[in-house]
Amino acid sequence: MRPGAPLALLSVVAALLAGCGAPAASGPHPRPLPVAADPGQCDYPSGYDAAPVADDPGADAALLATAGGPKRNLVVTPDPQASAAACRILAAGGTAADALVAAQYVLGLTEPQYSGPGGGGLALYYDGPSGTFEAYDGTVHAPAGDRGAAPRSALSSVGVPQTDRLMATLGGRFGTMPLAQLVAPARRLAASGFTVSARLSSAMAARSEIFDPAALPQAGAVLTNPEYADYLDRLPAGRPLTGLAERLGRLGGLDEQPQVQALVQDWQHEHGTLVAAGEPLCIPYQDHRVCGSPSTATGFMIVAQTLGILDTLDLARLNPRVNAGPGRPVARATAVHLITEAQRLAFTDGNTWMDDPQADPDLARDYLDRIVTDRPGLAAQAGRIRQRHTLDDPQPSRLDRRAARYADSTDQGTSQITVRDSAGSIATLTTTLQRSFGSGVKVDGFYLNNSLDNFTAAAGPDGINARVPGVRPRTMMSPVMVFDGADGPPLLALGSPGGRKIPSYVVKALVAMIDWGYSPLQAVQMPGFGATNRRAVYLEKVDDGGSRDDLRSIAALLRSWGHTGLDVGAYDSGLSVVRVDGGRAEAAADYRRHGLARGVDAS
């Protein structure tokens, strides 16, 4: 049963990975903590188009070096300033949770189109010292007093933001540093100014309805965001939302005031509370344990069902080709076909049954037990997949108690942070505003989400993924951790932006590393492919010699096998991976549209 329940940005075109030095111990703590070092000792792999680091304007982030010692701290974010902030927190003895919080607040400034205090996210956290492993659902929900979507009303698409709550929860549970110290890097950048990145400039140009095209800052322009600096000053004091109703009320007409009041009431009420920890959902795959969010409203349902189908198809025999030159692995056409067909089946069920579990707990349990994790059922679905032929019109699996009604998802813009600290703690966080710049409504220097648009518009009050007060809309976000066997240590943490492509990015990386034995860098370099719903499939286009020729051949084969709607093009990824294997730690990230796929070895 359903309950009632001026922009400042720093420059960077690319993802940045930071490996941070860690030589000497800090003071006593109730449990082992990361080892502290000189906060300036952060090592960045060469090859990035990186902006100067905030507190050392003469330094190029791509050239900073560690002065020796084990480099077991790793940070992967889509922005070098966020990576630099997180790296220095780790080098000062902070935990993965502390670093994640610092990075997220910088991203709210430097990448405001995809995340920030006005949105929400999903996180997984593994605490190395205690072995605690938890999932956190910080996605937005409809206000308790929600009045539904109003035509032409941006504010009516805004769900109750959860990012601050999620950061406070992770920092309070697993961190060691005060919030004021963690938001200081973002606050400093907001007040002193920074450089607009090419990615931000492009994103702003694409939202001409909220930005004046004649006044758009070009890449390289320096801006400040005093409103965001003020917000970060108020945040540690516990009063960031004071006067929010008045500020938001000035942005909307009289007909929007009830929605504004409902939004602000929930936001203020929840802001000082914590996000509940949940037990991650873990599924077996090729002698590994792959874990993600337990919520049936999240993209891990697509990932888990896809892997369950693929687990019987022996993908290891279809090892990709590796061309001379850049050495980029390219998946074989047969592997692309099998994986894509499995994803089509998973999307067919997911876009039919994915729903906030609190809306209908019985439905959520049925969907999980009888579809997503049912091994005989998954094997039967695998048996439906044929080589060299597509499934003509896949239909959703039946659940006796409900009528099936398929509806495509609409996810768009997201961001990703992956961190490992020297004490063995690992965090993976995917955050979102839904659309680029969300609703387009800006308050206190950041943008509010439009995630309520992810509800199924045609669903009635009792329908699946219906917009009902207190309920979370579905999302394709899917941060993942992988463990060695049934009870072994964590081996991988990963996640990706990309909206509806998120499950395919994550599955591609998992299959590349688990089935084919590739490194994180090779996994993110592999051209992307997969399904984005039950009919739409894509293949990424790349420009380097042999890989380009291979992909043309693959596209021709896929079309001949029935993938007539295949889309071949360039796509904005953001896949990031941290892998730990014994004493060796590696990380890699991909921002393919900008020609970047880089890795760092921190063994």
C-alpha positions in Angstrom: 0.0 0.0 0.0 1.3 3.4 -0.9 2.0 5.7 2.0 1.1 9.4 2.1 4.2 9.6 2.8 26.2 34.1 -10.5 27.4 30.5 -11.1 31.0 29.7 -10.1 32.9 26.9 -11.6 36.4 25.6 -11.9 37.9 24.4 -15.0 38.5 20.9 -16.2 37.6 19.0 -19.3 38.3 15.6 -17.8 38.1 13.1 -15.0 40.9 13.2 -12.5 42.3 10.4 -10.5 44.4 11.2 -7.5 46.8 8.9 -5.6 47.7 10.3 -2.2 50.8 9.7 -0.1 50.5 8.2 3.3 53.6 7.9 5.5 53.2 8.7 9.4 50.5 7.9 12.0 48.3 10.6 13.5 47.0 10.7 17.1 45.0 8.0 18.9 41.6 7.0 17.5 39.0 4.5 18.7 39.8 2.4 15.7 42.6 2.2 13.0 42.4 5.2 10.6 44.2 6.1 7.4 47.8 7.2 7.9 48.4 10.9 7.7 50.9 12.6 5.4 51.9 16.0 4.2 48.5 17.3 2.8 50.4 18.7 -0.2 51.6 15.2 -1.3 49.0 14.3 -3.9 50.1 12.5 -7.1 48.2 12.9 -10.3 48.8 10.9 -13.4 50.1 12.9 -16.4 47.9 13.5 -19.4 45.0 15.4 -17.8 43.9 18.8 -18.8 43.8 20.0 -15.2 43.4 23.4 -13.6 45.8 24.8 -11.0 45.1 23.5 -7.5 43.2 26.0 -5.4 45.8 26.6 -2.6 48.8 26.4 -4.9 47.9 28.5 -8.0 51.4 27.9 -9.5 51.0 24.1 -9.5 49.6 22.1 -12.4 47.4 19.3 -10.9 48.7 17.0 -13.7 52.2 17.4 -12.5 52.0 17.1 -8.7 54.1 14.3 -7.4 54.2 12.2 -4.2 57.5 12.3 -2.3 57.7 8.5 -2.0 56.1 6.1 0.3 53.1 3.8 -0.2 50.3 5.5 -2.2 47.3 3.5 -1.1 44.8 6.4 -1.0 42.8 6.7 -4.3 40.2 9.2 -5.4 38.3 9.3 -8.7 36.0 12.2 -9.5 35.0 14.0 -12.7 36.8 17.2 -11.7 40.5 17.8 -10.7 39.5 20.3 -8.0 37.2 17.8 -6.3 39.9 15.1 -6.6 42.5 17.5 -5.1 40.3 18.4 -2.2 39.6 14.8 -1.4 43.2 13.7 -1.8 44.4 16.3 0.6 41.7 15.2 3.2 43.0 11.7 2.9 46.7 12.8 3.1 45.8 14.7 6.3 44.5 11.5 7.8 40.8 11.6 6.8 38.8 8.6 5.9 37.2 7.7 2.6 34.0 9.1 4.0 35.7 12.4 4.8 37.2 12.6 1.3 33.9 11.7 -0.3 32.1 14.6 1.5 34.9 17.1 0.6 34.7 16.0 -3.1 30.9 16.2 -3.3 30.7 19.8 -2.1 33.4 20.8 -4.6 31.4 19.1 -7.3 28.3 21.1 -6.2 30.3 24.1 -7.2 32.4 23.0 -10.2 29.9 20.6 -11.8 26.5 22.1 -10.7 24.8 20.7 -13.8 24.9 17.1 -12.4 25.0 17.2 -8.6 25.0 19.3 -5.4 22.9 20.1 -2.3 19.8 20.4 -4.4 19.8 16.7 -5.5 20.3 13.2 -4.1 22.3 10.1 -4.5 23.1 6.4 -3.7 26.1 5.3 -1.8 27.8 2.1 -0.7 30.4 2.2 2.1 32.8 -0.5 3.2 34.6 0.3 6.5 38.0 -1.4 6.4 38.8 -1.4 10.1 35.4 -2.9 11.2 34.4 -4.8 8.0 31.0 -3.0 8.1 29.4 -2.8 4.7 26.3 -0.6 4.2 24.1 0.9 1.6 22.6 4.4 1.8 19.6 5.6 -0.2 19.8 9.4 -0.4 17.5 9.8 -3.4 14.9 12.5 -3.4 11.2 11.9 -2.7 8.0 13.7 -3.3 7.0 16.1 -0.5 4.5 14.8 2.0 2.2 17.6 0.9 2.8 17.1 -2.8 0.1 18.4 -5.1 1.3 16.7 -8.2 2.9 18.1 -11.4 1.7 21.5 -12.4 1.9 22.5 -16.1 4.9 24.6 -16.9 6.0 24.7 -13.3 9.7 24.0 -12.7 9.3 23.9 -8.9 6.6 21.2 -9.2 9.3 18.8 -10.5 11.6 19.3 -7.5 11.9 16.4 -5.0 13.0 16.9 -1.4 16.8 17.2 -1.6 18.9 14.6 0.3 22.5 15.3 -0.5 23.3 17.2 2.7 21.6 14.4 4.8 23.6 11.8 2.9 26.9 13.6 3.4 26.2 14.2 7.1 25.3 10.6 7.6 28.5 9.2 5.9 30.7 11.8 7.6 29.2 11.3 11.0 29.2 7.5 10.9 32.6 6.9 9.2 34.5 10.2 9.2 36.9 11.8 11.7 36.9 15.4 10.6 34.5 18.2 11.3 32.2 19.3 8.5 33.6 22.8 8.5 37.0 21.4 7.5 35.5 19.2 4.8 33.5 22.0 3.1 36.4 24.4 3.4 37.9 23.6 0.0 34.6 24.2 -1.8 33.9 27.3 0.2 37.4 28.7 -0.6 36.9 28.1 -4.4 33.4 29.6 -4.3 34.7 32.8 -2.7 38.0 33.2 -4.5 37.0 32.2 -8.0 37.9 29.5 -10.4 37.9 28.7 -14.1 34.9 27.5 -16.1 35.5 24.1 -17.7 34.7 23.2 -21.2 32.2 20.6 -20.0 30.4 23.3 -17.9 30.4 25.8 -20.7 28.9 23.3 -23.0 26.3 22.2 -20.5 25.2 25.8 -19.9 24.9 26.5 -23.7 22.6 23.5 -23.9 20.1 25.1 -21.4 19.5 28.3 -23.2 16.1 28.7 -21.5 17.9 29.3 -18.1 21.2 31.0 -19.3 21.5 34.0 -21.6 23.4 32.8 -24.6 25.0 36.2 -25.0 26.4 36.1 -21.5 27.6 32.6 -21.3 31.1 32.2 -19.9 33.6 30.5 -22.1 35.9 27.8 -21.0 38.7 29.4 -19.1 36.7 32.3 -17.7 37.0 32.9 -13.9 33.9 33.1 -11.8 32.9 33.3 -8.2 29.8 32.0 -6.4 29.3 34.0 -3.2 25.9 32.5 -2.5 27.3 29.0 -2.4 30.1 30.2 -0.2 27.5 31.7 2.2 25.6 28.4 2.2 28.7 26.4 3.1 29.4 28.9 5.9 25.9 28.2 7.3 26.0 24.4 6.8 28.3 23.4 9.6 26.3 25.6 12.0 23.2 23.6 11.2 21.2 26.5 9.7 21.7 26.5 5.9 18.0 26.6 5.1 17.1 29.6 7.2 14.8 31.8 5.1 14.6 29.3 2.3 10.8 29.5 1.9 11.1 33.2 1.3 13.9 32.9 -1.2 12.2 30.1 -3.1 8.9 31.9 -3.0 10.3 34.8 -4.8 11.2 32.5 -7.7 7.6 31.2 -8.4 4.2 32.6 -8.9 1.3 32.4 -6.5 0.1 29.1 -7.9 3.4 27.6 -6.9 3.4 28.7 -3.3 1.7 25.5 -1.9 4.3 23.3 -3.6 7.1 25.5 -2.3 5.7 25.3 1.2 5.4 21.5 1.0 9.0 21.2 -0.4 10.6 23.5 2.2 8.7 22.0 5.1 10.0 18.5 4.4 13.5 19.7 3.5 13.9 21.6 6.7 12.4 18.9 8.8 14.7 16.2 7.4 17.9 18.3 7.1 19.1 17.5 10.6 18.2 13.8 10.5 20.3 10.9 9.1 19.8 8.6 6.2 19.1 5.0 7.4 21.7 2.4 6.7 20.5 -0.6 4.7 21.9 -4.0 3.9 23.3 -4.1 0.4 21.7 -6.5 -2.1 24.4 -9.0 -3.2 24.2 -11.5 -6.0 26.6 -14.2 -7.2 28.5 -13.7 -10.4 31.3 -15.9 -11.6 32.5 -16.8 -8.1 32.3 -13.2 -7.0 29.7 -11.3 -4.9 28.4 -8.2 -6.7 26.6 -5.8 -4.4 24.5 -2.6 -4.8 21.5 -0.8 -3.6 18.7 -3.0 -2.2 16.0 -0.6 -3.4 13.8 -1.9 -6.2 13.7 1.7 -7.5 17.3 1.8 -8.5 19.5 0.7 -11.5 21.1 -2.1 -9.6 18.0 -4.1 -10.4 18.9 -3.9 -14.1 22.6 -4.7 -13.3 21.7 -7.6 -11.0 19.2 -9.2 -13.4 21.6 -8.8 -16.4 24.4 -10.4 -14.5 22.1 -13.2 -13.4 21.2 -14.0 -17.0 24.9 -13.7 -18.2 26.2 -16.0 -15.4 25.1 -19.0 -17.4 26.3 -17.8 -20.8 30.1 -18.4 -20.5 31.3 -15.0 -21.6 34.9 -15.8 -20.7 35.2 -17.7 -24.0 34.5 -14.5 -25.9 37.7 -12.6 -25.0 37.8 -9.2 -26.7 40.2 -8.3 -29.5 43.1 -5.9 -28.6 44.4 -3.8 -31.5 47.9 -2.5 -32.0 48.6 1.1 -31.2 46.5 2.3 -28.2 45.8 -1.3 -27.2 42.1 -0.6 -26.6 40.1 -3.8 -26.0 37.0 -4.1 -28.3 34.3 -6.6 -27.3 33.5 -9.2 -29.9 30.2 -8.9 -31.8 28.8 -12.1 -30.2 29.6 -10.8 -26.7 28.0 -7.4 -27.4 24.9 -9.2 -28.7 24.5 -11.5 -25.7 25.1 -8.8 -23.2 22.8 -6.4 -24.9 20.0 -9.0 -25.2 20.3 -9.7 -21.5 20.0 -6.0 -20.7 17.0 -5.7 -23.0 15.3 -8.4 -20.9 16.3 -6.7 -17.6 15.0 -3.3 -18.8 11.8 -4.9 -20.0 11.2 -6.1 -16.4 12.8 -3.1 -14.7 10.7 -0.5 -16.6 7.6 -2.5 -15.7 8.2 -3.4 -12.0 10.8 -1.0 -10.6 9.2 1.0 -7.8 10.1 2.5 -4.4 9.8 -0.5 -2.0 8.0 1.5 0.6 5.2 2.2 -1.9 4.3 -1.5 -2.1 6.6 -3.8 -0.1 4.9 -7.0 -1.4 5.5 -6.0 -5.0 9.1 -5.2 -4.2 9.6 -8.6 -2.6 8.0 -10.3 -5.5 10.1 -8.5 -8.1 13.3 -9.2 -6.2 12.6 -12.8 -5.4 10.8 -14.0 -8.5 12.6 -12.0 -11.2 15.8 -10.2 -10.2 17.4 -13.0 -8.1 15.5 -16.1 -9.1 18.2 -18.4 -10.4 16.0 -20.8 -12.3 14.1 -17.9 -13.8 17.3 -16.2 -14.9 18.6 -19.4 -16.5 15.3 -19.6 -18.4 15.7 -16.0 -19.6 19.2 -16.8 -20.7 17.8 -19.7 -22.7 15.6 -17.3 -24.6 18.7 -15.5 -26.0 19.8 -16.8 -29.4 23.1 -16.1 -31.1 22.8 -14.1 -34.3 19.1 -13.3 -33.7 17.4 -10.6 -31.6 14.4 -11.1 -29.4 11.6 -9.6 -31.5 9.5 -7.9 -28.8 10.4 -8.9 -25.3 7.5 -8.8 -22.8 7.8 -8.3 -19.0 7.8 -11.3 -16.7 4.5 -11.8 -15.0 3.8 -11.3 -11.3 0.4 -12.9 -10.5 -0.9 -10.2 -8.3 -0.3 -7.2 -10.6 -1.0 -6.2 -14.2 2.2 -5.4 -16.2 2.5 -1.9 -17.7 5.8 -1.0 -19.3 7.1 2.6 -19.2 10.5 3.8 -20.2 12.7 5.6 -17.7 13.9 9.2 -18.3 17.2 9.6 -16.3 19.8 12.0 -17.7 22.6 13.8 -15.8 24.5 12.2 -12.9 28.0 12.3 -11.3 30.3 9.7 -9.6 32.9 9.6 -6.8 34.9 6.6 -5.9 37.4 6.6 -3.0 39.7 4.2 -1.1 41.7 5.2 1.9 44.9 3.6 3.4 42.9 1.8 6.1 41.0 -0.1 3.5 37.7 1.7 3.6 36.0 2.2 0.2 33.2 4.5 -0.8 31.2 4.7 -4.1 28.7 7.4 -4.6 26.5 8.3 -7.6 24.6 11.6 -7.3 22.1 13.4 -9.6 19.9 16.3 -10.3 18.1 14.2 -13.0 18.4 16.6 -16.0 21.5 18.8 -16.6 20.9 21.7 -14.1 17.9 19.8 -12.8 14.8 22.0 -12.7 16.8 25.1 -13.7 15.8 26.7 -10.4 18.8 28.1 -8.6 18.8 28.9 -4.8 21.8 29.6 -2.5 24.2 29.1 -5.4 23.2 25.6 -6.4 20.4 24.0 -8.6 17.4 22.1 -7.5 16.7 18.7 -9.0 13.8 17.8 -11.3 13.8 14.1 -10.2 10.0 14.0 -9.8 9.9 13.8 -13.6 11.2 10.3 -13.2 7.8 9.2 -12.0 5.6 7.5 -14.6 3.3 10.2 -15.8 0.5 7.8 -16.9 0.5 5.9 -13.6 -2.6 6.4 -11.4 -2.3 6.8 -7.6 -2.1 3.0 -7.2 0.1 2.4 -10.2 3.8 1.4 -10.3 6.3 4.3 -10.0 3.3 6.6 -9.4 3.9 10.1 -8.1 2.6 9.8 -4.5 3.6 11.9 -1.5 6.6 10.6 0.4 7.6 8.1 -2.4 10.9 8.1 -4.3 10.9 7.9 -8.2 12.9 5.3 -9.9 16.5 6.0 -11.0 19.1 4.2 -13.0 21.9 5.1 -10.6 23.9 2.0 -9.7 27.1 2.3 -7.6 28.6 -1.2 -7.1 31.1 -3.1 -5.0 32.5 -6.5 -5.8 33.8 -9.0 -3.2 36.0 -12.1 -3.6 33.7 -15.0 -3.2 30.9 -15.4 -0.7 32.8 -13.9 2.3 36.1 -12.5 0.9 37.4 -8.9 0.9 36.3 -6.2 -1.5 38.0 -6.2 -4.9 36.2 -3.5 -6.9 34.2 -0.3 -6.4 32.7 1.4 -9.4 29.9 3.5 -10.7 29.1 5.8 -13.5 27.0 8.8 -14.7 25.1 8.4 -17.9 21.3 8.2 -17.1 19.8 5.3 -18.8 23.2 4.1 -20.0 24.5 3.6 -16.4 23.6 -0.1 -16.1 25.3 -0.8 -19.4 28.5 1.1 -18.4 28.6 -0.8 -15.1 28.0 -4.2 -16.7 30.6 -3.6 -19.4 33.2 -2.8 -16.8 32.3 -5.8 -14.6 32.3 -8.3 -17.4 35.6 -6.9 -18.7 37.4 -7.2 -15.3 35.7 -10.4 -14.0 35.2 -12.5 -17.2 38.0 -11.2 -19.3 40.7 -10.3 -16.8 41.2 -6.7 -17.9 42.6 -3.9 -15.7 40.4 -1.0 -14.6 42.0 1.2 -17.3 41.3 -1.3 -20.0 37.8 -1.8 -18.8 37.0 1.9 -19.0 38.8 2.3 -22.4 36.7 -0.5 -24.0 34.1 1.2 -26.2 30.6 1.1 -24.6 27.6 -0.8 -25.8 24.3 -2.1 -24.5 20.6 -1.4 -24.1 18.9 1.6 -22.7 15.4 0.1 -22.8 13.8 -3.0 -24.2 14.2 -1.8 -27.8 16.9 0.9 -27.9 20.6 -0.3 -28.2 23.8 1.6 -28.8 27.4 1.1 -29.7 30.1 3.7 -29.0 32.1 5.1 -31.8 35.8 5.8 -31.4 38.3 7.3 -33.7 41.5 5.2 -33.3 42.5 3.0 -36.3 41.8 -0.7 -35.8 39.3 -0.1 -33.1 37.2 2.0 -35.5 37.3 -0.7 -38.1 36.4 -3.4 -35.6 33.4 -1.3 -34.4 32.1 -0.8 -38.0 32.2 -4.5 -38.5 30.4 -5.1 -35.2 27.7 -2.6 -36.1 27.1 -4.3 -39.4 26.9 -7.7 -37.8 24.5 -6.4 -35.1 22.2 -4.9 -37.7 22.2 -8.1 -39.7 21.2 -10.0 -36.5 18.1 -7.8 -36.0 19.3 -4.8 -34.1 17.8 -2.5 -36.6 17.5 0.4 -34.2 21.2 0.4 -33.3 22.5 3.9 -32.5 26.2 4.4 -33.1 27.7 7.6 -31.8 29.8 9.4 -29.1 28.5 9.3 -25.6 29.4 11.1 -22.4 30.5 8.4 -19.9 32.1 9.0 -16.6 32.7 5.4 -15.5 35.2 5.2 -12.6 36.7 2.1 -11.0 38.9 1.4 -8.0 40.4 -2.1 -7.8 42.2 -3.6 -4.8 44.1 -6.9 -5.1 46.3 -7.7 -2.1 48.8 -4.9 -1.7 48.0 -3.5 -5.1 45.5 -0.7 -5.8 44.5 0.7 -9.1 42.0 3.3 -10.3 40.7 4.4 -13.7 38.1 6.8 -15.1 36.6 7.5 -18.4 35.2 10.7 -19.9 35.1 9.4 -23.4 33.5 12.4 -25.1 36.6 14.3 -24.3 39.0 11.6 -25.4 40.1 10.7 -21.9 40.5 7.4 -20.2 43.3 7.4 -17.6 44.5 5.2 -14.8 46.8 5.3 -11.8 48.6 2.5 -10.0 48.9 3.1 -6.3 50.5 -0.1 -5.2 
